[in-house]
Amino acid sequence: MGTLEGKHGLIIGVANHNSIAWSIAQKLMEEGATLAFTYQNRFEKNIRKLLEDKPETPLYPCDVQNDEEMDAVFQSLTDSWGKLDILLHAVAFASPDALNGRFIDTKRSDFLTSLDISAYSLVSAAHRAEPLMKAAGGGSIITLTYQASQWVTPGYNLMAIAKSALEAGVRYLASEMGPNNIRVNAISAGPVRTISAMGVPGVRDFFSDIEQFAPMRRNITANDVAEMAAFLSSDGARNIAGQVLYVDSGTSIMA
């Protein structure tokens, strides 16, 4: 039996087969978890193809900026499962204009949109998940971040601000939800070759630098992140809450 046998989880943020969220989902299923997925309309074809051999898997259209769609997802989970053990939040966005050029030139509209999608959506999802996790006797909420939240990273600009807000949100949510045995944590992954990562200017240089300077002298894979997520979802992580856990070959310790 897997470490997650009997647990039910919701995955928010799979875009395609290269998504870290998809690697995590595969690992959770491998460990025995029963999952449901949300998708943005533009990614529906991708996720249906990924799950074509699992036609029973619940799929929900969901724009995290749309409260009615968010409500519908969690109401459906309430009706079908009545509980939730795992929530993976893997949603982030910043317009290309906000990643290029100078941060000081960021437009108000880009700032608000990025913080809404990348940080507030975790709060929104956690609020709706709380009753279901209380019904399960507790649960694990996991989000994805990046060390640019702490260090200036060329080309990351507004997304770094959003990740900083996300990490602060993790701590506050963990403090408030902990009494209900709900853990909230973030995984700070090193660069992985995903569509979103490749949209960051200069990211290709990061990969070569890590191989030269990281303590482990290697880049990570999406599966490395998935293994950490599976652990955080398991009872073995029952006393880990409000943390940012780095899976980056040690890159974050280097000056």
BASEVO-185831 format. One record per residue (C-alpha): chain; x, y, z. Coordinates in pm, 1 decimal. Layout:
N
- zanu, u, v, w
- A, X, Y, Z
...
//
This chain:
255
- zanu, u, v, w
- A, 0.0, 0.0, 0.0
- A, 116.2, 353.2, -77.6
- A, 169.0, 617.5, 187.1
- A, -135.7, 811.1, 60.2
- A, -382.4, 523.3, 32.6
- A, -733.9, 642.8, 115.0
- A, -650.1, 1012.0, 81.4
- A, -827.6, 1248.7, -157.9
- A, -661.2, 1546.6, -319.4
- A, -731.2, 1839.4, -548.4
- A, -469.0, 1957.7, -799.0
- A, -489.6, 2319.2, -916.4
- A, -245.9, 2424.0, -1186.2
- A, -164.5, 2149.4, -1435.8
- A, -98.8, 2301.4, -1777.9
- A, 64.5, 2012.8, -1968.2
- A, 286.0, 1707.2, -1929.7
- A, 586.8, 1926.1, -1841.3
- A, 412.5, 2093.2, -1547.1
- A, 560.6, 2032.8, -1204.5
- A, 200.0, 1996.4, -1090.6
- A, 156.9, 1698.6, -1322.9
- A, 469.7, 1528.5, -1189.5
- A, 337.3, 1580.0, -838.4
- A, -4.0, 1443.9, -935.3
- A, 153.6, 1132.4, -1085.2
- A, 352.5, 1071.0, -767.1
- A, 49.6, 1121.1, -542.8
- A, -150.5, 874.0, -750.2
- A, 139.4, 629.7, -742.0
- A, 126.4, 649.9, -361.7
- A, -245.3, 568.1, -364.6
- A, -417.8, 907.8, -352.3
- A, -746.3, 967.4, -535.0
- A, -727.8, 1298.6, -719.4
- A, -943.8, 1560.8, -886.4
- A, -811.6, 1833.1, -1116.2
- A, -905.7, 2183.0, -1221.3
- A, -808.3, 2335.2, -1553.2
- A, -811.7, 2663.1, -1735.7
- A, -1013.1, 2643.1, -2055.4
- A, -704.9, 2688.8, -2273.8
- A, -545.7, 2381.1, -2113.8
- A, -850.3, 2153.1, -2119.2
- A, -729.6, 1951.9, -2418.2
- A, -391.1, 1895.6, -2253.2
- A, -523.4, 1767.6, -1922.9
- A, -787.7, 1546.9, -2080.9
- A, -513.8, 1382.5, -2284.6
- A, -302.7, 1330.1, -1972.5
- A, -595.7, 1161.4, -1798.6
- A, -738.5, 970.2, -2093.5
- A, -659.8, 638.4, -1922.2
- A, -838.1, 756.6, -1604.4
- A, -1183.5, 858.7, -1730.8
- A, -1330.2, 845.1, -1379.3
- A, -1106.8, 1129.5, -1257.8
- A, -1309.9, 1443.9, -1169.4
- A, -1219.5, 1743.5, -1387.0
- A, -1343.5, 2094.9, -1323.3
- A, -1306.6, 2412.4, -1527.1
- A, -1174.0, 2679.0, -1294.2
- A, -1038.1, 3027.5, -1333.3
- A, -897.4, 3113.6, -989.1
- A, -1013.0, 3473.8, -1037.8
- A, -1372.0, 3356.6, -1076.9
- A, -1539.1, 3301.3, -738.4
- A, -1836.9, 3121.6, -887.8
- A, -1612.5, 2864.1, -1055.5
- A, -1409.7, 2820.2, -736.4
- A, -1728.5, 2768.8, -537.8
- A, -1852.4, 2511.7, -789.2
- A, -1534.0, 2305.1, -761.7
- A, -1543.7, 2276.6, -384.7
- A, -1919.3, 2223.2, -373.5
- A, -1876.6, 1931.0, -611.6
- A, -1603.4, 1783.9, -390.2
- A, -1831.2, 1826.2, -89.5
- A, -2110.5, 1642.5, -267.9
- A, -1892.2, 1361.0, -406.3
- A, -1624.1, 1303.9, -140.4
- A, -1734.4, 1500.3, 164.2
- A, -1371.0, 1551.0, 263.2
- A, -1033.1, 1661.7, 129.4
- A, -690.6, 1552.0, 250.6
- A, -455.2, 1721.8, 3.1
- A, -463.5, 2049.4, -187.3
- A, -189.1, 2135.1, -435.3
- A, -179.3, 2499.0, -544.8
- A, 46.0, 2543.1, -848.3
- A, -82.4, 2864.5, -1002.2
- A, 121.9, 3171.3, -1092.3
- A, 108.7, 3444.9, -1353.2
- A, 282.2, 3766.9, -1452.1
- A, 247.9, 3931.8, -1788.5
- A, 557.0, 3926.8, -2013.6
- A, 571.9, 4305.7, -1989.6
- A, 606.7, 4277.0, -1613.5
- A, 896.2, 4031.2, -1640.0
- A, 1098.9, 4236.5, -1885.0
- A, 1249.5, 4577.8, -1838.5
- A, 1263.7, 4753.8, -1502.5
- A, 1051.8, 4657.3, -1203.7
- A, 993.3, 5025.4, -1129.6
- A, 795.1, 5048.7, -1453.1
- A, 541.4, 4784.4, -1345.4
- A, 184.4, 4884.0, -1427.0
- A, -78.8, 4882.4, -1153.4
- A, -302.4, 4649.5, -1355.1
- A, -20.1, 4395.7, -1403.7
- A, 67.3, 4413.0, -1033.1
- A, -288.3, 4350.1, -917.1
- A, -345.0, 4067.4, -1163.4
- A, -23.1, 3888.6, -1069.8
- A, -83.2, 3912.9, -694.5
- A, -443.9, 3799.9, -738.1
- A, -360.3, 3491.6, -942.9
- A, -28.3, 3398.0, -783.4
- A, -90.7, 3470.8, -414.2
- A, -453.8, 3545.5, -330.2
- A, -568.3, 3229.5, -509.7
- A, -398.2, 3024.1, -235.9
- A, -600.2, 3207.4, 29.8
- A, -917.1, 3163.1, -173.6
- A, -859.9, 2790.0, -220.7
- A, -759.8, 2734.1, 143.5
- A, -1074.5, 2911.2, 265.0
- A, -1291.2, 2675.2, 60.3
- A, -1085.0, 2367.2, 146.6
- A, -1092.2, 2420.1, 522.8
- A, -1437.1, 2265.8, 593.1
- A, -1352.2, 1961.5, 381.1
- A, -1017.4, 1913.8, 555.1
- A, -1179.0, 1950.5, 896.0
- A, -1418.8, 1674.4, 791.6
- A, -1116.4, 1459.8, 704.2
- A, -959.7, 1519.5, 1043.9
- A, -687.0, 1736.6, 893.6
- A, -501.0, 1784.9, 569.3
- A, -203.3, 1916.4, 379.9
- A, -197.2, 2226.5, 159.2
- A, 107.5, 2266.2, -63.0
- A, 206.5, 2551.4, -291.1
- A, 506.0, 2616.1, -515.0
- A, 744.4, 2907.2, -482.4
- A, 1092.9, 3011.6, -593.3
- A, 1394.3, 3165.0, -418.4
- A, 1356.4, 3489.5, -615.3
- A, 1114.2, 3576.7, -334.8
- A, 1423.5, 3635.2, -118.1
- A, 1693.8, 3737.8, -365.3
- A, 1689.2, 3974.1, -660.9
- A, 1673.8, 3755.5, -972.6
- A, 1712.3, 3925.2, -1311.2
- A, 1406.5, 3879.4, -1527.2
- A, 1180.9, 3763.5, -1242.2
- A, 1067.1, 4109.2, -1132.4
- A, 695.0, 4111.7, -1048.9
- A, 676.9, 3733.8, -1007.1
- A, 930.0, 3761.8, -723.9
- A, 698.9, 4004.0, -542.9
- A, 408.1, 3765.6, -592.5
- A, 609.1, 3473.9, -455.5
- A, 705.9, 3679.9, -149.5
- A, 337.7, 3745.2, -84.3
- A, 261.7, 3377.4, -138.9
- A, 519.9, 3269.8, 119.5
- A, 386.5, 3517.1, 376.1
- A, 41.1, 3377.1, 307.4
- A, 167.4, 3025.7, 377.0
- A, 281.4, 3131.2, 723.3
- A, -41.5, 3307.6, 814.6
- A, -258.3, 3025.1, 681.6
- A, -49.8, 2767.2, 867.9
- A, -93.0, 2961.3, 1191.7
- A, -469.8, 2985.4, 1154.0
- A, -538.0, 2639.0, 1015.3
- A, -298.4, 2444.0, 1235.7
- A, -545.8, 2403.6, 1524.6
- A, -764.9, 2207.8, 1282.3
- A, -471.6, 1978.2, 1201.2
- A, -427.8, 2138.2, 858.3
- A, -70.1, 2192.2, 746.7
- A, 26.7, 2459.9, 493.5
- A, 372.5, 2456.2, 334.6
- A, 556.0, 2572.7, 24.8
- A, 814.3, 2395.7, -186.9
- A, 1080.2, 2625.5, -329.4
- A, 1203.5, 2438.1, -632.2
- A, 1516.1, 2514.7, -827.6
- A, 1473.2, 2586.0, -1199.1
- A, 1293.4, 2308.6, -1387.8
- A, 1244.8, 2309.3, -1762.3
- A, 874.8, 2393.1, -1775.5
- A, 683.6, 2627.3, -2006.1
- A, 647.3, 2889.0, -1732.4
- A, 1016.4, 2869.9, -1638.4
- A, 1134.1, 2902.5, -1996.3
- A, 937.8, 3227.2, -2021.0
- A, 1173.6, 3391.2, -1770.1
- A, 1449.1, 3587.4, -1948.3
- A, 1795.5, 3438.2, -1897.2
- A, 1670.0, 3116.8, -1739.2
- A, 1893.5, 2902.6, -1959.8
- A, 2194.8, 3057.1, -1790.6
- A, 2056.8, 2947.1, -1453.3
- A, 2075.4, 2582.0, -1552.4
- A, 2441.5, 2597.1, -1651.4
- A, 2534.2, 2802.3, -1343.1
- A, 2370.4, 2549.4, -1110.3
- A, 2574.4, 2265.4, -1257.8
- A, 2890.2, 2461.2, -1179.0
- A, 2813.7, 2616.6, -840.9
- A, 2535.5, 2429.7, -657.5
- A, 2662.7, 2202.0, -379.6
- A, 2518.2, 1896.3, -555.2
- A, 2647.9, 2012.6, -896.4
- A, 2325.2, 1918.0, -1070.1
- A, 1989.1, 2056.5, -1170.3
- A, 1674.3, 1915.5, -1019.9
- A, 1389.0, 1745.0, -1201.7
- A, 1015.2, 1777.3, -1159.7
- A, 1018.3, 1433.2, -999.8
- A, 1243.2, 1562.2, -720.6
- A, 974.2, 1817.7, -637.2
- A, 705.2, 1550.0, -664.5
- A, 877.5, 1334.0, -405.8
- A, 886.7, 1623.1, -160.6
- A, 518.0, 1696.3, -225.9
- A, 429.0, 1331.6, -162.0
- A, 614.3, 1344.6, 168.4
- A, 439.2, 1666.9, 272.4
- A, 107.4, 1502.8, 186.1
- A, 181.6, 1203.6, 405.6
- A, 135.6, 1151.0, 778.0
- A, 514.8, 1150.8, 808.8
- A, 504.1, 1530.5, 767.7
- A, 235.1, 1578.9, 1033.1
- A, 448.0, 1826.3, 1231.5
- A, 577.1, 2035.3, 941.0
- A, 377.0, 2355.3, 899.0
- A, 431.1, 2706.5, 766.1
- A, 763.4, 2617.6, 607.0
- A, 933.3, 2689.9, 276.8
- A, 1123.9, 2373.5, 190.0
- A, 1399.3, 2406.0, -68.4
- A, 1447.3, 2141.4, -335.5
- A, 1727.5, 2302.7, -534.2
- A, 2048.9, 2097.0, -502.5
- A, 2152.9, 2341.6, -232.5
- A, 2163.2, 2644.6, -462.2
- A, 1984.1, 2865.1, -208.0
- A, 2270.2, 2841.0, 44.6
- A, 2529.4, 2981.4, -194.2
- A, 2621.3, 3349.8, -204.0
//
